[in-house]
Amino acid sequence: MSLEPIKPPRPQNVNSLEEQATKFDELVKLLRTRSSWDAKQTSESIASLSIEEVYEMIEAIHSKNDEELKKELGDLMLHIYMQAMFAEERGAFKIADVFDSISNKLISRLPSVFSSEPVSDEKELMKKWEQLKQKEGRDSALSDVPKSVPALLRAERLQIKASRVGFDWDNKSDVWKKVDEELSELKEALNESQERKEEEFGDFLFSLVNIARYENIVPEEALMKANNKFLNRFRYIESKAKEQNLDIKNMSLDQMDKLWNQAKLKGIK
C-alpha cells in the first residue's frame, strides 16, 4: 500500500532562527520515516559521505562562491543533524546535547574570554587550550588528531599540537637544515629497498610540512591549489588539441609542453 502524499512541514517563509531550526528538525525526521533511502541509513553508512561534503564546502570557499557555500553548509549541516538523530534513536544523546556540549567546552577552555584571566597572545592562548585538554583526561597532546584525515593534513595537525607543548624548532633555519638533511637521505635511499624509499620520502614530506607551518602555509590547501592548477592547464592542452583536430595521445611532449607554457602565460590556475 502506497503512502498518502504529505506537505513539507511548516511554512516556507519562516524568519527566526528558532522557527528555521524547528522546520528543519521536522523535515529531517519526516524524511527518516517517509524516504526509503533515509530510513535505511546509519551512522556508519553516511560517514564517508560526510567527508565528501566537507571537501565540497572547502571547494566552495576557495572558489569564493557564497551561493554555493550556502548550499554546501546546508548539506554538511544535514549530515551533522542526521548523526545526532541516529544517536537520539539509540538513546545516546540529542541534538540539544550537542549544542550544550560545544558551548560548555568553549567556555571551559577559554577562561581568558569569559573571566579576568589574562592571555598575552594567540600562542599563549593555544598553549593554555592544550593544557586544559590534558586536564580533561587526554593521555597525549596528540590523541585528538584523527587517523582518518588526509595524511598531509594530519602531519600539519600533529606538528601544531606538538608545538603547543613546546616540542618545536627554535628557528626557521633549523627547519630548512632538516629539509636538506631529509632530501639527502631520500636520494641515498633511492638505491635501496622499496620500504626504505617510502620511509625517507615520508620523512621528506613531513619536513616540508614543517616549513609550510613556519611560513603560514596550509599544506593541504597548497597542494589542492597545485592539483587544480595542473588540472586546468592540462584541460587547456586538451582543448587546444581538439581545436587543431589533434589526438592528444599522438602529440609529442614538445607540442604539449608548448601549450602548457601558453596556459601559464595566460595565467591559468
N, C-alpha and C positions, 0 to 999 in steps of 0.2 A: 504493500500500500504506500502510495506516494504521500509526502508531507504537503500540508497546505502552505501556499505562499505566505510569507510574513514580511512586513515592512521593517526597514532598518530601525533600530531603537533611537528614540529621542529626535527632536527637530534638528535639521541640518545647520541651522544658523545660530547655534548656541554661542555665547560670547565669553563667559567667565571660564577660568582655568578649571574650577571645580565642576562646572557643567560639562566641559570637554572631557575631563577625566572620567566622569560618570558615564557619558555616552560611549567612550572608548571601552570602559570596563564591560558594559552591557553588550557591546558589539563583539568583543573577543569571546565572551562566554557563550554568546549566541552561535558564533562560528564553531565553537567546540562541540556543540550539540547538533548543529544543522549541516555542517560541512563534513563530508566523508574524509577528506584529507586531514583537516584539523583534528577530527575526532580520534584518529589513529596515531597522532604524533606523541612523542615522549621527549623528555629532557635530552636523551642521547641522540634521538633521530634528527633534531634540529641544531645540534651543537655545531657541526661543521658548516651549516648554512649561516649560522650567526657570524662565523669568521668571515664568510664571503660578504655579508652585509657591512661589516666593519671596513673592509677594504673598498667597498663601493662608496662608503661615506668619505673615506680618505681621498679617493679619486675625485669626488665632487668638491672637496676642499681645495685640492691642488688646481683644479680647473677653474676655481673661483666662480662656480655656478651656484648661486644661492638657491635658485629654484630647485635644482637637482639635490642640493644639500638638504633642503627641507624634506624632500621625499625620502632620501636615504636615512635621515634621522628618524623618520616615522617608521621605516622598515626595521631599523635597529631597535626602536622602542617596542615594536610589536614582539620581537624576539625576547627582549628582556621581560616583558609583561607575561608572555607565554610561559617562560621558565618559572616565574613567580606563581602563575596559575597552576602549573604542574606540581609545584611544591605545596600549594594550598590543598590540592586534591589528595596528596599523600600525607597530609596532616603535619607538614614540616613548618611552614610559616606562610604569612600572607604578604601581599604587595605593600600593605601599610607598614609591616615589619621591616621591609627593605628600606623604605624611606627613613624610618626611625633609626635603623642601624647606621646608615651612612651619615645621618645628622649627628648622632652621638659620637661617631668616630671623628668627624671633623672637629667637633667641639673639644673632645678629649686630646686630640693630637695638635691642636693649635691654641695652646693656652695664651700665646702672645697676642692673639686676636681677641679672645674672649675673657682675658684677665689683664692684670697690670704687669705681667712678666715680660720684661723687655727682650727683644731679639735684634742684634745689630745688623744682620744682613741675611740674604737668602740662603747662603751657605750654612750659617748657623741654624737657620730655621729648619733646613733639611736634616741637619745633624740631630737636632732635638727630636724631629719627627721619627727618625730611625731609633733613637734611644727609647722613645715612648713605645714603639712597636715591640722592642725587645722586652720591655716590662710587661707587655701583654701576653708574654709566653712564647714568642718566636724562638726557636732553637738556633737560628742563624740569621745574620743580616741579609743573607741571600735566599732565604727559604721561600719568599713570596714571589720569586721570579719564575713564572710558569715555564714548564718544559715544552709546552705546545706552541709557543710563539716562534716566529721565524728565527733562525739561528743568528742572523745579523743583528736583529733587534734584541735578542736575548743576550748577546755579547755586550751590547751597549748597556743594557739594564744591569747586568752583573757588575760591570765596571763602575757604574754610577753608584750602585748600592755599596760596593766595597769602599769607594772613595769617601762616602759619607761617614764611615767609621775610621777614617784615617789611612786606609791602605791605598796609597796613590803615589804617583811620581812627584818629585819635588818641583820639576820644571819641564817645559816642553822639549828642551834639547835632549833630556834623558829619554823621552818617548821616541824621538827620532833616532837616537842611538839604538834603541830596542828594535825599531823597524828595520834599520840597516843590518842588525845582527840576525834578525829572523829571515830577511831576504837572502843573506849569505848562507844560512843553514838550509833554506829551501833549495837553493841552487845546488848545494852539495848533495842533498837528498835525492835529486832527480835521477841519480845513477844507482839508487838503492831500491828497496822493496816498495811495492805499492802502498803498503801500510805506512811506511816511513815518509813517503812523499805526501800522503794525505795529512799526516800529523804535522809536518812542517808547513804545509800550505795553510792548514787551520791556524797554526801559531802566527803565521804572517798576516792573515786576515784579521786575527784578534788584535795584533799590534796596530793595524791600520784603523781599527775601530777606536783605539785609544787616541790616535792623532785626531780623528774626526771629533771626538769628545772635547779635546783641548781647543779645537777651532770652532766649537759650537755648531758642528755639522751633525745632522741626524743621518747616520749611515744608511738606514733602511730607506729613507726618503731620497737620499742622494742616488742610491742605486736604482730606485724606482724611476727617477727622472732620467737616468742614463739609459735604462731599458726603453722608456718611451721615446727618447731621442733616437736610439738605434732603430726602433720600430718605424717611426715616422720617416726617417731618412731612407730606410730600406724600401718603404712603400713608395717613396718618390722615385727610386730606381725602377721599381715595377711599373709605375705609372708612365714614366718616360719611355721605358722599353715598349710598352703597349702602344704608345703614340707613334713610335717608329716601326711598328709591326715586327718587333723583335721578340724572340722567345728568350726569356731571361736565362733559361737553362743552357742556352747555346752562346751566351755572351761571354766575352773574355773578362778576366779580372780587371784589366786596364779600362775596358769600356764601363764596367760597373763602378770602378773607382772614380772615373771622371764624373759620372752622375752623382756619386756620393759627395764629391767636392762641390758640385753645383748646389746640392741641398745645403751644405754647410754655408756657402756664400749667401744663400737665400735666408739664412738664419732659421732653418727648420729645426725645431726642437720637439 
